[in-house]
Amino acid sequence: MDKRAKIYIAGHRGLVGSALVRNLQTRGHTNMLTRTHAELDLTDKDATAALFAAEKPDYVFLAAARVGGILANNTYPADFIRDNLAIQTNIIDAAYENRVRRLMFLGSSCIYPKLALQPLKEESLLTGPLEPTNRPYALAKIAGIEMCWSYNRQYGTRFLAAMPTNLYGPGDNYHPENSHVIPALIRKFHAAKVSNASAVAVWGTGTPRREFMYSEDMADACIHLMNLPEATFNTLLGSDEAKTGIFMPPVVNIGVGTDLTIQELAETVRSVVGYAGQIEFDSTKPDGTPRKLMDVSRLHSLGWTSKVGLQDGLAMAYKDFQAVT
């Protein structure tokens, strides 16, 4: 991407979008297009189309989404599928209509079947039932992948889907009900330390395994992909299965390639926060998918590997939490 190219970051205030903005700024990009939700409702087709028609971005990072943890997904399933389908449909179609050079659609590891073989390969998509606690969100993201794939086949667009593993970092959502596991644990352990509580309750049994990636690392991987040479980038845009018989979606997994149990994670966060009390696991709460480890061999073959370890990343995330609370 040329330093003068106009780059639209949809969802620039979120965990993913803000990391993309910071990384692009560090690389010397100055022509970035952003809009807050108050300035532009991306579920509004006409308003989204008007932005693209007026601004004509060269590149698009589609990081805007309605997101949340298990509780939020269980409580608002209709909101999750409705809003995410609307946002991505409006942006992807507007990108095609206005001849965007490259688009990256940001998804989630929850697109893969609940019991898919580990580690999760890109071609595992659509091979089995999804985890029911976040199925509406996952189906919206799968629809976004298929939309990118379909536009690539029918219109010759160059739309790629990146599937990050579980993310954490600066700008995370620390809401007591709607946050993901790491910000939720940081908030809980910090509050317990401040109040001298004897124990902290953690949802589930502690046995599921999860992979976690620092958001700044994720952004660097995404921009690395968007900067790949034409010939290499073209190989990532999905197969035409009707012609080749090969099922290969336009997806690249973004992750670190290692995981740990939720119990190990909780103990690590407790140590980083400096809380000395006990951890009590509430087995009446859902565990979610037993394991979600991404196969990142495709990403590695494209010349990028993770740089930020979990301990260092959590320490930086905790500093960010303290700065914003």
C-alpha positions as CSV (number, residue, x, y, z in Angstrom):
1,M,0.0,0.0,0.0
2,D,1.4,3.3,-1.1
3,K,1.9,5.8,1.8
4,R,-0.4,8.3,0.1
5,A,-3.2,5.8,-0.6
6,K,-6.5,6.4,1.1
7,I,-7.2,3.7,3.6
8,Y,-10.6,3.4,5.2
9,I,-10.6,1.7,8.7
10,A,-14.2,0.8,9.5
11,G,-14.5,0.4,13.3
12,H,-11.4,2.5,14.0
13,R,-12.2,3.0,17.7
14,G,-12.5,-0.7,18.5
15,L,-9.8,-3.1,19.7
16,V,-9.0,-4.3,16.2
17,G,-9.5,-1.0,14.3
18,S,-7.5,1.2,16.7
19,A,-4.6,-1.2,16.5
20,L,-4.7,-1.0,12.7
21,V,-4.7,2.8,12.9
22,R,-1.7,2.9,15.2
23,N,0.3,0.4,13.0
24,L,-0.5,2.3,9.8
25,Q,0.6,5.6,11.4
26,T,3.9,3.9,12.5
27,R,4.5,2.8,9.0
28,G,4.0,6.4,7.7
29,H,0.5,6.3,6.3
30,T,-1.3,9.7,6.7
31,N,-4.3,9.4,4.4
32,M,-6.6,7.4,6.6
33,L,-10.4,7.7,6.5
34,T,-12.4,7.1,9.7
35,R,-15.9,7.8,10.9
36,T,-17.4,7.4,14.4
37,H,-20.7,5.6,14.8
38,A,-22.2,9.0,15.5
39,E,-20.9,10.3,12.2
40,L,-21.9,7.2,10.2
41,D,-24.2,4.3,11.0
42,L,-22.8,1.4,9.0
43,T,-26.0,-0.5,9.2
44,D,-27.5,2.2,7.0
45,K,-27.0,1.1,3.4
46,D,-27.5,4.5,1.8
47,A,-25.2,6.3,4.2
48,T,-22.5,3.8,3.8
49,A,-22.8,3.9,0.0
50,A,-22.6,7.7,0.1
51,L,-19.4,7.7,2.1
52,F,-17.7,5.4,-0.4
53,A,-19.0,7.4,-3.4
54,A,-17.7,10.6,-1.9
55,E,-14.3,9.4,-0.5
56,K,-13.3,6.6,-3.0
57,P,-10.9,4.7,-0.6
58,D,-8.2,2.7,-2.2
59,Y,-8.0,0.1,0.6
60,V,-10.5,-1.0,3.3
61,F,-10.1,-2.8,6.6
62,L,-13.5,-4.0,7.7
63,A,-13.0,-4.1,11.4
64,A,-16.4,-2.7,12.4
65,A,-18.7,-5.3,14.2
66,R,-20.9,-5.9,17.1
67,V,-18.9,-8.0,19.4
68,G,-19.1,-9.5,23.0
69,G,-18.4,-12.4,25.2
70,I,-20.5,-15.5,25.9
71,L,-23.1,-13.6,28.1
72,A,-23.6,-10.9,25.4
73,N,-23.9,-13.5,22.6
74,N,-26.5,-15.5,24.6
75,T,-28.5,-12.4,25.6
76,Y,-28.6,-10.6,22.3
77,P,-28.4,-13.2,19.5
78,A,-30.7,-11.4,17.2
79,D,-28.8,-8.1,17.5
80,F,-25.5,-9.9,16.8
81,I,-26.6,-11.5,13.6
82,R,-28.7,-8.6,12.3
83,D,-26.1,-5.8,12.9
84,N,-23.1,-7.8,11.7
85,L,-24.8,-8.9,8.5
86,A,-25.9,-5.3,7.8
87,I,-22.5,-3.8,8.4
88,Q,-20.5,-6.2,6.3
89,T,-23.0,-6.4,3.5
90,N,-23.1,-2.6,3.1
91,I,-19.3,-2.2,3.2
92,I,-18.4,-5.1,0.9
93,D,-20.9,-4.0,-1.7
94,A,-19.9,-0.4,-1.5
95,A,-16.2,-1.4,-1.9
96,Y,-17.1,-3.3,-5.1
97,E,-19.2,-0.5,-6.5
98,N,-16.4,2.0,-5.9
99,R,-13.5,-0.2,-7.2
100,V,-11.6,-0.6,-3.9
101,R,-8.2,-2.2,-4.7
102,R,-8.1,-4.5,-1.7
103,L,-10.4,-5.2,1.2
104,M,-9.7,-7.1,4.3
105,F,-12.7,-8.5,6.2
106,L,-11.9,-9.2,9.9
107,G,-13.6,-12.2,11.3
108,S,-13.1,-14.6,14.3
109,S,-12.0,-18.1,15.1
110,C,-15.6,-18.9,16.1
111,I,-16.4,-19.4,12.4
112,Y,-14.9,-22.9,12.8
113,P,-17.0,-26.0,13.9
114,K,-17.1,-26.6,17.7
115,L,-15.4,-30.0,17.4
116,A,-13.2,-29.3,14.4
117,L,-9.8,-31.0,14.3
118,Q,-7.1,-29.0,16.1
119,P,-5.3,-26.9,15.2
120,L,-8.0,-25.2,13.1
121,K,-7.1,-25.0,9.4
122,E,-8.7,-22.6,7.0
123,E,-10.3,-25.4,5.0
124,S,-12.1,-26.6,8.2
125,L,-14.7,-23.9,7.5
126,L,-18.3,-25.3,7.1
127,T,-17.3,-28.9,8.1
128,G,-19.5,-29.2,11.2
129,P,-21.9,-27.6,13.7
130,L,-20.9,-24.4,15.4
131,E,-20.6,-23.6,19.1
132,P,-24.2,-22.7,20.0
133,T,-23.4,-19.8,22.4
134,N,-22.0,-17.6,19.6
135,R,-23.6,-19.2,16.5
136,P,-25.5,-16.1,15.3
137,Y,-22.2,-14.1,15.4
138,A,-20.3,-16.9,13.7
139,L,-22.9,-17.3,11.0
140,A,-22.7,-13.6,10.2
141,K,-18.9,-13.8,9.9
142,I,-19.2,-16.9,7.7
143,A,-21.6,-15.0,5.5
144,G,-19.0,-12.2,5.2
145,I,-16.4,-14.7,4.1
146,E,-18.8,-16.1,1.5
147,M,-19.6,-12.6,0.3
148,C,-16.0,-11.8,-0.2
149,W,-15.5,-15.1,-2.0
150,S,-18.5,-14.6,-4.2
151,Y,-17.6,-11.1,-5.2
152,N,-14.1,-12.3,-6.0
153,R,-15.5,-15.0,-8.3
154,Q,-18.2,-13.0,-10.0
155,Y,-16.7,-9.5,-10.2
156,G,-12.9,-10.1,-9.9
157,T,-12.6,-8.1,-6.7
158,R,-9.7,-8.7,-4.4
159,F,-11.3,-9.2,-1.0
160,L,-9.5,-11.2,1.7
161,A,-10.8,-12.5,5.1
162,A,-8.5,-12.6,8.1
163,M,-9.5,-14.7,11.0
164,P,-7.8,-13.5,14.2
165,T,-7.7,-15.7,17.3
166,N,-8.8,-14.3,20.7
167,L,-7.5,-10.8,21.0
168,Y,-6.7,-8.4,23.9
169,G,-4.8,-5.2,24.2
170,P,-5.1,-1.3,24.2
171,G,-8.7,-0.1,23.8
172,D,-10.3,-3.4,24.9
173,N,-13.8,-3.5,26.3
174,Y,-13.8,-3.9,30.0
175,H,-17.6,-3.9,30.5
176,P,-18.6,-6.2,33.4
177,E,-21.1,-8.1,31.3
178,N,-20.1,-7.7,27.6
179,S,-16.3,-8.2,27.7
180,H,-14.2,-11.1,26.5
181,V,-12.3,-13.3,28.9
182,I,-9.0,-11.4,29.3
183,P,-10.4,-7.9,29.9
184,A,-13.0,-9.6,32.2
185,L,-10.3,-11.3,34.2
186,I,-8.2,-8.1,34.4
187,R,-11.2,-6.2,35.7
188,K,-12.1,-8.9,38.2
189,F,-8.6,-9.4,39.6
190,H,-7.9,-5.7,39.8
191,A,-11.2,-5.0,41.7
192,A,-10.4,-7.9,44.0
193,K,-6.9,-6.6,44.7
194,V,-8.3,-3.1,45.5
195,S,-11.0,-4.4,47.8
196,N,-8.8,-7.1,49.4
197,A,-11.3,-9.8,48.4
198,S,-10.4,-13.4,49.4
199,A,-11.4,-15.0,46.1
200,V,-12.4,-14.3,42.5
201,A,-15.0,-16.3,40.6
202,V,-14.2,-17.4,37.1
203,W,-16.8,-18.8,34.7
204,G,-16.6,-22.4,33.7
205,T,-14.4,-25.3,34.7
206,G,-11.1,-23.8,33.7
207,T,-10.3,-26.7,31.4
208,P,-11.0,-25.3,27.9
209,R,-7.9,-24.3,26.0
210,R,-7.6,-20.9,24.2
211,E,-5.1,-19.0,22.2
212,F,-4.6,-15.3,22.8
213,M,-2.9,-12.7,20.7
214,Y,-1.9,-9.1,21.5
215,S,-3.9,-6.7,19.3
216,E,-0.9,-4.8,18.1
217,D,0.6,-8.1,16.8
218,M,-2.7,-8.8,15.0
219,A,-2.6,-5.4,13.3
220,D,0.9,-6.0,12.1
221,A,0.0,-9.3,10.6
222,C,-3.0,-7.9,8.8
223,I,-1.1,-5.0,7.3
224,H,1.7,-7.4,6.3
225,L,-1.0,-9.4,4.3
226,M,-2.4,-6.3,2.7
227,N,1.1,-5.3,1.6
228,L,1.9,-8.7,-0.1
229,P,2.9,-8.5,-3.8
230,E,0.2,-8.9,-6.4
231,A,1.0,-12.4,-7.4
232,T,1.1,-13.7,-3.8
233,F,-2.0,-11.8,-2.7
234,N,-4.0,-13.2,-5.6
235,T,-3.3,-16.8,-4.4
236,L,-5.2,-16.0,-1.2
237,L,-8.5,-14.9,-2.7
238,G,-10.2,-18.3,-2.7
239,S,-10.6,-21.1,-5.2
240,D,-13.4,-21.4,-7.8
241,E,-14.6,-24.7,-6.5
242,A,-17.0,-25.3,-9.4
243,K,-14.0,-25.3,-11.8
244,T,-11.2,-26.8,-9.6
245,G,-13.1,-29.0,-7.2
246,I,-10.9,-27.6,-4.4
247,F,-12.5,-26.0,-1.4
248,M,-10.2,-23.1,-0.3
249,P,-11.9,-20.0,1.1
250,P,-10.2,-16.6,0.9
251,V,-9.2,-16.9,4.5
252,V,-5.9,-16.5,6.4
253,N,-5.8,-17.4,10.1
254,I,-4.1,-14.8,12.4
255,G,-2.7,-16.2,15.6
256,V,0.3,-17.2,17.7
257,G,0.1,-21.0,17.2
258,T,0.1,-21.9,20.9
259,D,-2.7,-22.1,23.6
260,L,-3.3,-22.7,27.3
261,T,-6.1,-23.6,29.6
262,I,-8.4,-21.0,31.1
263,Q,-7.1,-21.9,34.5
264,E,-3.5,-21.2,33.4
265,L,-4.7,-18.0,31.9
266,A,-6.5,-16.9,35.1
267,E,-3.4,-17.7,37.1
268,T,-1.2,-15.7,34.7
269,V,-3.6,-12.7,34.8
270,R,-3.7,-12.9,38.6
271,S,0.1,-12.8,38.7
272,V,0.3,-9.8,36.3
273,V,-2.3,-7.8,38.3
274,G,-0.6,-8.7,41.6
275,Y,-3.7,-10.3,43.3
276,A,-2.9,-12.7,46.1
277,G,-6.3,-14.3,46.6
278,Q,-7.9,-17.6,45.4
279,I,-9.5,-18.4,42.1
280,E,-12.8,-20.2,42.2
281,F,-14.2,-21.8,39.1
282,D,-18.0,-21.8,38.6
283,S,-18.8,-25.0,36.8
284,T,-22.5,-24.0,36.5
285,K,-21.5,-21.4,33.8
286,P,-20.8,-22.4,30.2
287,D,-17.3,-23.3,29.0
288,G,-17.9,-22.7,25.3
289,T,-15.8,-24.6,22.7
290,P,-13.4,-27.1,24.3
291,R,-10.5,-25.9,22.3
292,K,-9.8,-23.2,19.7
293,L,-6.2,-23.3,18.5
294,M,-5.5,-21.8,15.0
295,D,-3.3,-23.4,12.4
296,V,-1.1,-20.5,11.4
297,S,1.2,-22.3,9.0
298,R,-0.4,-20.4,6.0
299,L,0.5,-17.1,7.7
300,H,4.0,-18.2,8.6
301,S,4.5,-19.3,4.9
302,L,3.7,-15.7,3.9
303,G,6.6,-14.3,6.0
304,W,5.0,-13.3,9.3
305,T,5.2,-14.7,12.9
306,S,4.0,-13.4,16.2
307,K,6.3,-11.2,18.3
308,V,4.6,-10.4,21.6
309,G,4.5,-13.1,24.3
310,L,1.4,-13.5,26.5
311,Q,3.2,-12.4,29.7
312,D,4.4,-9.2,28.1
313,G,1.2,-8.6,26.3
314,L,-0.9,-8.9,29.5
315,A,1.4,-6.5,31.4
316,M,0.8,-3.9,28.7
317,A,-2.9,-4.6,28.7
318,Y,-3.1,-4.1,32.4
319,K,-1.3,-0.8,32.2
320,D,-3.8,0.3,29.6
321,F,-6.7,-0.8,31.9
322,Q,-5.3,1.2,34.7
323,A,-4.9,4.3,32.4
324,V,-8.6,4.2,31.3
325,T,-10.2,3.4,34.6
